[in-house]
């Protein structure tokens, strides 16, 4: 005899039905929808953990990386089946495909049924019963009513959904159902006349009832992990927050703290506890909540339950009652429990606190004897070895071998998203001059789950960090900026075996990059690593040199193709030319870069009437900074380029490439001073924003040098720093100058000014 129980995952009503059925039948076998690869480890699952927990499974081969969870809480029907089955002396079996099977490729959570398959049926039922969504419908039909007859109601409900689902199950579900049916047929042969209980998602029940009676003596296939793949399954602590559909868990019942209480004590106690929990949380956060408010909320909930035909107050009855009593203004967005998913932006703060109160803060804990992946042990040993297993702050000098080793451990944990390790400062690219990092270390309950989940990437934190970086290389595709970020992360984490793969991806992406700015940032980072990298050990390496050579050629080619009139200065493309200039200075000889070709491009840019002003200025500065004869006379170039509409943009390019040369050639500052003096007020206001941006290329000390030069040129003995400070906002000064001009014009026109 086979008893099929179709359930909604994480439903207290279904969990009670499963437990009571197994206690009554005392079956020989209990078959549960769950990962078949865990059958040999069911004893580990039942060690005595504090729920919620989950089976975390990972899979990785050359083409695919997948991670998924199968969570359990006290009111999960699957958990009730396991615990009640063990108490009854039944043999327990998981009968679903392994977590790494392609049928789960699109799922992060095994128990996240794709509700969209039967959305039309659910919508019709919601309209029929005048409820907002599937959660409210479920409570109305199963969690709040009298439990008598629930088995028949569940069967009718899931038969309706499966029967009216357009297209039925998809290929993935059909593969899973065929596999589960093979387990059921095998168990039927073994059990003979002894009872069997099968607990699966309700959507699968109708198909399994049909498939289980088909003739045949086929046994379920033993799905082994492919030889070229790595992966495994381990138990991890889980949390109510991760179970909550309000936090984005697709198949979760919302408000897990409420349903935990419903499972333990029934709907009346759950409703009372819900009111008390919300009140306590709101008062903790200094929200206004009087006794009269609570009385009004309770009365409203009772009235709503009566109108809606509920024997007891449901979750939404209580929430709607609280909302009516506590919110006295119109809401911009719908109440979260009237929809599914995370609360929308703009949700009222009181409503947000109500949702959080229902979620609960329970976090599971594994039994001490629970096996852990090798990575957990390796990470624990590394943390202890370097004194990182306790709270505190660490300042690390990457120029010191010992500190650099500690930094690599911390960066590997950062790349694995292990919480509790926060980097506050330190090099952000390969060109940061000060290699010092500041970290803070704090204990975090999420650390163990994160380490267990990261164990799917490798046995050591170095191996796992390398695997995550390799995965990022695949994900970012041809985005050269992100690829450069991966390369620098590899440097910080000390993962040299990854560098060749990243460099090869960057090299391929360089040729297809359509913009100078991203290429310039890549060249900046790669050149710095090629010149003086002590983190990754690739200084002077041939692969890095290949990327530098390709980037230089591509940037110069792109620069000659830029056309435009007086467009605002594009700082990223100016910086790209500066990176090319730096590559010629620091790597030109070693990498045999074509200096002559680069100078030819710069000279053509400087003289082009079609190139935008910033590139013309950058082209001139490029040649001048490299001492090229074709650069021409700087004073004449500055004078010829100085027009109000484009002077600032041209100077931005010049200063970015030849800032030091400008300071050393006093004649350039003189001609700039003369040109600005000759400008009228209107022209100056037009040029001012771009001029301010251009002079930002000079650091404070060099601006002081310019100010001293201007004072000396005028024969004024004064404090040069006073010229660099305004006692009012620049916009206010400009507005004042404009007002002065208008007043002067008015006085002039009326003949009130005499000379």
C-alpha positions in Angstrom: 0.0 0.0 0.0 1.4 3.4 -1.0 0.1 6.6 0.5 1.0 9.7 -1.5 1.0 13.1 0.3 1.4 16.1 -1.8 2.6 19.1 0.2 3.4 22.8 0.0 7.0 23.2 1.1 7.3 24.7 4.6 3.6 24.4 5.4 2.7 23.7 9.1 -0.6 22.1 8.0 1.2 19.7 5.7 3.9 19.0 8.2 1.2 18.0 10.8 -0.6 15.8 8.2 2.7 14.0 7.3 3.6 13.4 10.9 0.2 12.1 11.9 -0.1 9.9 8.8 3.3 8.3 9.5 2.4 7.8 13.2 -0.9 6.1 12.2 0.4 3.9 9.5 3.9 3.1 10.8 5.1 2.5 7.3 8.1 0.3 6.4 9.4 3.0 4.1 9.2 6.8 4.0 10.2 8.3 0.6 10.9 12.0 0.6 11.5 14.5 -2.2 15.1 15.4 -1.6 18.7 14.9 -3.0 19.3 11.2 -3.5 23.0 11.7 -3.0 22.3 12.3 0.7 20.8 8.8 1.3 23.9 7.5 2.7 24.1 10.5 5.1 20.6 10.7 6.5 22.0 9.9 9.9 24.1 13.0 9.6 21.0 15.0 8.8 19.3 13.7 12.0 22.1 14.3 14.4 20.2 16.8 16.5 20.7 20.1 14.9 18.9 23.3 15.8 16.8 24.2 12.8 16.6 25.8 10.3 19.4 24.1 8.4 19.9 23.2 4.7 21.7 20.8 2.5 24.1 22.9 0.5 25.2 21.3 -2.8 27.8 22.6 -5.3 29.0 21.5 -8.7 31.7 22.8 -10.9 33.2 21.7 -14.2 34.8 23.4 -17.2 31.5 24.9 -18.4 29.2 25.2 -15.4 29.2 26.2 -11.8 26.0 25.6 -9.7 25.1 26.0 -6.1 21.8 25.2 -4.5 20.1 24.7 -1.1 17.5 22.3 0.2 16.3 24.0 3.5 14.5 22.4 6.4 12.7 24.0 9.4 10.6 22.4 12.1 7.4 22.9 10.0 8.8 21.6 6.7 6.8 18.5 5.7 10.0 16.8 4.4 11.5 17.2 7.9 8.4 15.9 9.6 8.6 12.9 7.2 12.2 12.2 8.2 11.8 12.6 12.0 8.4 10.8 12.2 9.7 8.1 9.9 12.7 7.5 12.0 10.6 7.3 15.2 8.3 4.8 13.5 11.3 2.6 12.5 10.9 3.2 8.8 13.6 3.1 6.2 14.1 6.7 5.0 15.0 7.5 1.4 15.4 10.7 -0.6 14.1 10.0 -4.1 14.8 13.1 -6.2 17.7 13.7 -8.6 21.0 14.9 -7.3 21.3 18.6 -6.7 24.0 19.0 -9.4 21.8 17.3 -12.1 21.0 19.6 -15.1 17.4 19.5 -14.2 18.2 21.9 -11.4 20.5 24.1 -13.5 18.1 27.1 -13.2 17.3 26.6 -9.5 19.1 28.0 -6.5 16.7 26.3 -4.2 15.5 22.7 -4.6 12.1 23.5 -2.9 11.4 26.6 -5.0 8.6 25.4 -7.2 8.1 27.5 -10.3 4.8 29.0 -9.3 4.5 30.8 -12.7 3.7 27.4 -14.2 0.2 27.5 -12.6 -0.2 31.2 -12.1 -3.5 31.3 -14.1 -5.0 28.6 -12.0 -4.0 30.3 -8.7 -5.3 33.7 -10.0 -8.7 32.1 -10.7 -8.8 30.5 -7.3 -7.8 33.8 -5.6 -10.7 35.6 -7.4 -13.1 32.8 -6.5 -12.2 33.0 -2.8 -11.7 36.9 -2.8 -8.1 36.8 -1.6 -5.0 38.7 -2.7 -2.4 36.0 -3.4 -1.4 32.4 -3.1 -0.2 32.8 0.5 -3.5 34.2 1.7 -5.3 31.5 -0.3 -3.3 28.8 1.3 -4.0 30.0 4.8 -7.7 30.3 3.9 -7.9 26.8 2.6 -5.4 24.8 4.8 -3.7 26.6 7.7 -6.7 28.1 9.5 -9.6 25.7 8.8 -10.4 22.6 10.8 -7.7 20.0 10.0 -10.3 17.3 9.4 -10.4 16.2 5.8 -7.2 18.1 4.9 -5.7 15.2 3.0 -8.6 15.1 0.6 -8.6 18.9 0.2 -4.9 18.9 -0.5 -5.3 16.1 -3.1 -8.1 18.0 -4.8 -6.2 21.3 -4.8 -3.0 19.8 -6.4 -5.0 17.7 -8.8 -6.7 20.9 -10.0 -3.5 22.8 -10.3 -1.7 20.0 -12.2 -4.7 19.2 -14.4 -5.2 22.8 -15.5 -1.5 23.8 -15.8 -1.0 24.8 -19.4 1.6 22.4 -21.0 1.8 20.4 -17.8 5.3 19.9 -16.4 8.4 21.0 -18.2 11.2 18.7 -19.3 13.1 19.2 -16.1 10.1 18.3 -13.9 9.4 15.3 -16.1 12.9 14.0 -15.6 12.6 14.4 -11.9 9.2 12.7 -11.8 10.5 9.8 -13.8 13.4 9.4 -11.4 11.2 9.6 -8.3 8.8 7.1 -9.8 11.6 4.6 -10.4 12.4 4.9 -6.6 8.8 4.3 -5.7 8.5 1.2 -8.0 11.6 -0.2 -6.6 10.5 0.4 -3.0 7.1 -1.2 -3.8 8.8 -4.4 -4.9 10.9 -4.4 -1.7 8.0 -3.6 0.6 5.6 -6.2 -0.6 2.4 -5.7 1.5 4.0 -3.3 4.0 2.9 0.4 3.8 4.9 3.1 2.1 4.5 6.8 2.5 5.6 9.2 -0.2 6.0 12.9 0.6 6.6 15.2 -2.4 5.7 18.6 -3.6 2.0 18.7 -4.4 2.6 19.6 -8.1 4.4 16.3 -8.6 1.8 14.1 -6.7 -0.7 13.5 -9.6 2.1 12.4 -12.0 3.8 10.1 -9.4 0.5 8.4 -8.6 0.2 7.6 -12.3 3.8 6.6 -12.9 4.2 4.5 -9.8 1.8 1.8 -11.0 3.4 1.4 -14.4 4.8 -2.1 -15.0 8.6 -2.6 -15.0 11.4 -3.6 -12.7 13.7 -0.7 -13.5 15.9 0.5 -10.6 16.8 4.2 -10.1 19.9 5.2 -11.9 23.0 5.8 -9.7 24.0 9.3 -10.8 27.7 9.7 -10.2 29.5 13.0 -10.3 31.2 13.3 -13.7 34.9 12.5 -13.6 35.9 16.1 -14.7 33.7 17.8 -12.2 34.1 18.8 -8.6 31.3 19.1 -6.0 29.6 17.8 -3.0 26.8 18.3 -0.4 27.1 19.5 3.1 24.8 20.7 5.9 24.9 24.4 6.6 23.1 26.5 9.2 20.2 28.4 7.7 18.0 31.3 9.0 14.4 32.4 9.1 15.4 35.4 7.1 16.6 33.3 4.2 13.3 31.2 4.4 11.1 34.3 4.2 9.4 35.0 0.9 9.4 38.6 1.9 13.2 38.4 1.6 13.0 36.9 -1.9 12.8 33.1 -1.2 10.5 31.9 -4.0 8.9 28.9 -2.4 9.0 30.1 1.2 5.9 30.7 3.3 6.2 34.3 4.3 6.7 35.3 8.0 8.5 32.1 9.2 8.4 33.2 12.9 4.6 33.3 12.7 4.4 29.9 11.1 6.8 28.4 13.6 4.4 29.5 16.3 1.4 28.3 14.3 3.0 24.9 14.0 3.9 24.6 17.7 0.8 26.1 19.3 -2.0 26.6 16.7 -3.6 29.6 15.0 -5.0 31.4 18.1 -1.6 31.4 19.9 0.1 32.4 16.7 -2.2 35.4 16.2 -1.7 36.6 19.8 2.0 36.2 19.5 2.0 38.1 16.3 0.3 41.1 17.9 2.7 41.0 20.8 5.8 40.7 18.6 4.8 43.6 16.4 4.0 45.8 19.3 7.3 45.0 21.0 9.3 45.6 17.9 7.6 48.9 17.2 8.1 50.1 20.8 11.7 49.1 20.7 12.1 51.4 17.7 10.3 54.3 19.4 7.2 54.0 17.2 4.0 55.4 18.7 1.8 52.5 19.8 -0.7 52.9 22.6 -2.9 50.3 24.4 -5.9 51.8 22.6 -4.1 51.1 19.3 -3.6 47.5 20.2 -7.2 47.1 21.3 -8.4 48.6 18.0 -6.0 46.4 16.0 -7.2 43.3 17.9 -10.9 44.2 17.4 -10.3 44.9 13.7 -8.6 41.5 13.3 -11.5 39.7 14.9 -13.9 41.5 12.7 -12.0 40.7 9.6 -11.7 37.0 10.5 -15.5 36.9 11.0 -16.2 38.6 7.7 -13.8 36.4 5.8 -15.2 33.2 7.3 -12.2 32.2 9.4 -12.6 30.1 12.5 -9.4 31.8 13.8 -7.6 35.0 13.0 -5.2 34.4 10.1 -1.9 36.1 9.6 -3.4 38.6 7.1 -6.4 39.2 9.4 -4.0 40.3 12.1 -1.7 42.3 9.8 -4.7 44.1 8.2 -6.1 44.9 11.6 -2.7 46.3 12.7 -2.5 48.4 9.5 -6.0 49.8 9.9 -5.2 50.8 13.5 -1.7 52.1 13.1 -1.7 53.8 9.7 -3.7 56.9 9.4 -2.5 58.1 6.0 -2.8 56.9 2.4 -0.1 54.5 1.4 2.0 55.0 -1.8 2.6 51.3 -2.3 0.6 48.1 -1.7 0.9 46.3 1.6 3.6 43.6 1.3 1.3 40.8 2.3 -1.1 41.6 -0.5 1.6 40.6 -3.0 4.6 38.2 -3.1 8.2 39.1 -2.9 10.2 41.7 -1.1 8.5 44.9 0.1 8.5 47.6 -2.5 10.6 50.8 -2.1 8.6 53.5 -0.3 6.9 51.0 2.0 5.7 52.7 5.2 8.3 52.3 8.0 5.7 50.8 10.4 4.8 48.2 7.8 8.5 47.4 7.3 8.9 46.7 11.0 5.7 44.6 11.0 7.2 42.4 8.2 10.5 42.2 10.0 8.8 41.1 13.2 7.1 38.3 11.5 10.2 37.1 9.8 12.1 36.4 13.0 15.8 36.3 13.7 16.3 32.6 14.3 19.5 31.1 12.9 20.1 27.4 12.9 23.1 25.6 14.5 24.7 22.4 13.4 25.5 19.5 15.8 29.2 19.5 16.7 29.7 16.1 15.0 28.5 17.4 11.7 31.2 16.8 8.9 32.4 19.9 7.2 34.2 20.3 3.9 38.0 20.5 3.9 37.9 24.3 3.3 36.3 24.9 6.7 39.2 23.2 8.5 41.8 24.9 6.3 40.3 28.4 6.8 40.0 27.8 10.6 43.7 26.8 10.8 44.7 29.8 8.7 42.7 32.2 10.9 44.3 30.8 14.0 47.8 30.8 12.6 47.6 34.5 11.7 45.7 35.6 14.8 42.6 36.4 12.7 40.2 34.3 14.8 39.4 37.1 17.3 37.9 40.6 17.0 40.2 43.5 16.3 41.8 45.8 13.8 44.8 45.0 11.7 47.1 47.4 9.8 49.1 45.6 7.2 52.2 46.9 5.2 52.2 44.9 2.0 55.9 45.6 1.6 56.6 43.2 4.5 56.4 39.5 3.8 54.5 38.6 6.9 51.9 41.3 6.5 51.5 40.4 2.8 50.8 36.8 3.7 48.1 37.9 6.2 46.6 40.2 3.6 46.4 37.4 1.1 44.4 35.3 3.6 42.0 38.2 4.2 41.6 38.9 0.5 40.9 35.3 -0.2 38.1 35.3 2.4 36.8 38.5 0.9 36.6 37.0 -2.5 34.7 34.0 -1.0 32.2 36.5 0.6 33.0 35.2 4.1 31.5 37.9 6.5 33.4 39.4 9.4 36.4 40.7 7.4 36.1 44.3 6.3 38.8 46.2 4.4 38.6 49.9 5.1 41.5 51.2 3.1 44.3 50.0 0.9 45.5 49.9 -2.7 42.6 50.0 -5.2 44.7 49.5 -8.3 48.2 48.5 -9.1 49.3 52.1 -9.1 48.5 53.1 -5.5 51.7 54.6 -4.1 51.1 53.6 -0.4 50.7 49.8 0.0 49.1 49.9 3.4 45.8 48.2 4.3 43.4 48.7 7.3 41.1 45.8 8.2 38.6 45.2 10.9 37.7 41.7 12.1 34.4 40.8 13.9 32.7 37.6 14.8 29.8 36.8 12.6 27.3 33.9 12.9 27.1 33.7 9.1 30.8 32.8 8.8 30.5 29.0 9.1 27.6 28.8 6.5 29.7 31.0 4.1 32.8 28.8 4.5 30.8 25.6 4.0 29.2 27.0 0.9 32.6 28.2 -0.4 33.9 24.7 0.1 32.3 23.8 -3.2 35.1 25.9 -4.9 38.0 24.0 -3.4 39.7 22.4 -0.5 41.9 25.5 0.5 41.0 29.1 0.6 43.6 29.8 -2.1 42.2 27.2 -4.4 38.6 28.3 -3.7 39.5 32.0 -4.3 41.1 31.1 -7.6 38.0 29.2 -8.7 35.8 32.2 -7.9 38.0 34.5 -9.8 38.0 32.1 -12.8 34.2 32.1 -12.6 34.3 35.9 -12.7 36.4 35.9 -15.8 33.7 33.9 -17.5 30.9 36.1 -16.2 32.3 39.5 -17.2 33.0 38.4 -20.8 34.8 41.1 -22.8 34.4 43.9 -20.2 38.1 44.9 -20.0 37.6 47.1 -16.9 36.1 44.2 -14.9 38.8 41.8 -16.2 41.4 44.2 -15.0 39.7 44.2 -11.6 39.8 40.4 -11.6 43.5 40.6 -12.3 44.2 43.0 -9.4 42.1 40.9 -7.1 44.2 37.9 -8.1 47.3 40.0 -7.2 46.0 40.9 -3.8 44.9 37.3 -3.0 48.1 35.8 -4.3 46.6 33.6 -6.9 49.2 33.5 -9.7 47.9 30.4 -11.4 44.9 32.5 -12.5 46.9 35.4 -14.0 47.5 33.7 -17.4 43.8 32.9 -17.9 42.8 36.5 -17.0 45.5 38.0 -19.2 44.5 35.9 -22.1 40.9 37.1 -21.7 42.0 40.7 -21.4 44.2 40.3 -24.5 41.2 39.0 -26.5 38.9 41.7 -25.2 41.3 44.5 -26.0 40.9 44.1 -29.7 37.1 44.5 -29.5 36.9 47.4 -27.0 35.3 50.4 -28.7 36.2 53.1 -26.1 39.5 54.6 -25.0 38.6 55.2 -21.3 38.2 51.5 -20.3 41.3 50.5 -22.2 43.2 53.3 -20.5 42.3 52.0 -17.0 43.3 48.5 -18.0 46.6 49.7 -19.3 47.2 51.7 -16.2 46.7 48.7 -13.9 48.6 46.2 -16.1 51.6 48.6 -16.6 51.8 49.1 -12.9 51.8 45.4 -12.2 54.4 44.8 -15.0 56.7 47.5 -13.6 56.8 46.9 -9.9 54.4 44.2 -8.8 55.4 42.5 -5.5 52.1 41.0 -4.9 51.6 38.7 -7.8 55.2 38.4 -8.8 54.6 39.2 -12.5 56.9 42.3 -12.8 58.3 42.2 -16.4 56.3 39.1 -17.4 55.7 38.4 -21.1 51.9 37.9 -20.8 51.5 41.4 -19.2 53.8 42.8 -21.8 51.5 41.4 -24.5 48.5 43.1 -23.0 50.4 46.4 -22.7 51.5 46.3 -26.4 48.0 45.5 -27.6 46.4 48.2 -25.4 48.8 50.9 -26.6 48.1 50.1 -30.2 44.4 50.0 -29.7 44.2 53.3 -27.8 46.2 55.1 -30.4 44.0 53.7 -33.2 40.9 54.7 -31.4 42.2 58.2 -30.6 42.7 59.0 -34.3 39.1 58.0 -35.0 37.6 60.4 -32.5 35.8 63.3 -34.2 33.9 66.2 -32.7 33.8 69.9 -32.2 33.9 71.8 -28.9 32.7 68.8 -26.8 33.4 68.8 -23.0 36.7 67.3 -22.0 36.5 63.5 -21.7 38.8 62.8 -18.7 38.9 59.0 -19.2 40.1 59.3 -22.8 42.7 61.9 -21.8 43.9 59.5 -19.1 44.1 56.7 -21.7 46.6 58.8 -23.7 48.5 59.5 -20.5 48.7 55.7 -19.9 50.1 55.2 -23.4 52.7 57.9 -22.7 53.6 56.2 -19.4 54.0 52.8 -21.2 56.4 54.4 -23.7 58.4 55.9 -20.9 58.6 52.9 -18.6 58.2 49.9 -21.0 59.0 51.3 -24.5 62.5 49.8 -24.8 61.8 46.5 -23.1 58.6 45.8 -25.1 59.8 47.4 -28.3 56.9 49.8 -28.4 56.8 51.9 -31.6 57.6 55.4 -30.2 57.7 57.0 -33.6 54.3 55.8 -34.5 52.9 57.0 -31.2 54.4 60.5 -31.6 53.1 60.6 -35.1 49.5 60.0 -33.9 50.0 62.6 -31.1 51.2 65.2 -33.6 48.3 64.6 -36.0 45.9 64.9 -33.1 47.4 68.2 -32.0 47.0 69.7 -35.4 43.7 68.2 -36.4 40.8 70.5 -36.9 38.3 67.6 -36.5 39.6 66.2 -33.2 37.9 67.6 -30.1 39.8 70.2 -28.1 40.7 67.9 -25.2 42.4 65.4 -27.5 44.2 68.2 -29.4 45.6 69.5 -26.1 46.5 66.0 -25.0 48.2 65.3 -28.3 50.4 68.4 -27.9 51.1 67.5 -24.3 52.0 63.9 -25.3 54.7 65.0 -27.7 56.0 67.8 -25.4 56.3 65.5 -22.4 58.3 63.1 -24.5 60.6 65.8 -25.8 59.5 65.4 -29.4 60.7 68.0 -32.0 57.3 67.9 -33.8 55.6 69.2 -30.7 56.3 72.8 -31.7 56.5 76.0 -29.6 54.4 75.6 -26.4 53.7 79.3 -26.1 52.5 79.6 -29.7 50.4 76.5 -29.3 48.7 77.8 -26.1 48.1 81.2 -27.7 46.6 79.7 -30.8 44.3 77.4 -28.8 43.0 80.0 -26.4 39.4 80.7 -27.3 36.7 81.0 -24.6 34.5 78.2 -25.7 37.3 75.5 -25.8 40.3 76.8 -23.9 39.6 74.9 -20.7 39.1 71.6 -22.6 42.3 72.0 -24.6 44.2 72.9 -21.4 42.7 69.8 -19.6 44.4 67.6 -22.2 47.6 69.6 -22.1 47.9 69.6 -18.3 47.0 65.9 -18.0 49.9 65.0 -20.3 52.5 67.8 -19.6 51.8 69.3 -16.2 55.4 69.4 -15.1 56.5 70.9 -18.5 54.0 73.7 -18.1 55.4 74.6 -14.7 59.0 74.5 -15.9 58.2 76.7 -18.9 57.2 80.0 -17.3 56.3 81.4 -20.7 53.2 79.2 -20.9 51.9 80.6 -17.6 52.6 84.1 -18.8 50.6 83.6 -22.0 47.8 82.1 -20.1 47.8 85.1 -17.8 47.7 87.5 -20.7 44.9 85.6 -22.4 42.7 85.5 -19.4 43.4 89.2 -18.7 42.2 90.0 -22.3 38.9 88.1 -21.8 35.8 90.1 -21.2 33.5 89.2 -18.4 31.0 87.2 -20.6 33.8 85.2 -22.2 35.4 84.5 -18.8 32.1 83.2 -17.4 31.8 80.9 -20.5 35.3 79.5 -20.1 35.3 79.3 -16.3 33.9 75.8 -15.6 36.2 74.1 -18.1 39.2 76.2 -16.8 38.5 75.1 -13.2 38.4 71.5 -14.4 41.7 71.9 -16.2 43.5 73.4 -13.3 42.3 70.5 -11.0 45.2 68.5 -12.6 47.6 70.5 -10.5 47.9 69.4 -6.9 47.8 72.1 -4.1 51.5 72.6 -3.9 51.8 73.2 -7.7 48.8 75.5 -7.6 50.8 77.5 -5.0 53.7 77.6 -7.4 51.4 79.1 -10.1 50.0 81.6 -7.7 53.6 82.8 -6.7 54.5 83.1 -10.3 51.5 85.3 -11.0 52.2 87.6 -8.1 55.9 87.9 -9.1 54.9 88.7 -12.6 52.8 91.6 -11.4 55.3 92.8 -8.8 53.0 92.1 -5.9 54.4 91.0 -2.6 51.6 89.0 -1.0 50.6 85.6 0.3 50.3 83.2 -2.7 48.0 80.9 -0.7 45.4 83.7 -0.3 44.8 83.5 -4.1 43.9 79.8 -3.7 41.2 80.4 -1.1 37.7 81.9 -1.5 35.8 83.0 1.5 32.5 82.3 -0.4 31.3 79.7 -2.8 32.5 80.1 -6.4 29.0 80.3 -7.6 28.2 83.2 -5.2 31.3 85.1 -6.4 30.4 84.6 -10.0 26.8 85.8 -9.3 28.2 88.8 -7.5 30.5 89.7 -10.4 27.6 89.4 -12.8 25.5 91.7 -10.6 28.4 94.2 -10.5 28.6 94.2 -14.3 24.9 94.8 -14.7 25.0 97.7 -12.2 28.0 99.2 -14.0 26.1 98.9 -17.4 23.1 100.6 -15.9 25.1 103.5 -14.4 26.9 103.9 -17.7 23.7 104.0 -19.7 22.1 106.6 -17.4 25.2 108.8 -17.5 25.9 108.4 -13.8 29.5 107.4 -14.2 32.0 110.2 -15.0 35.7 109.6 -15.8 
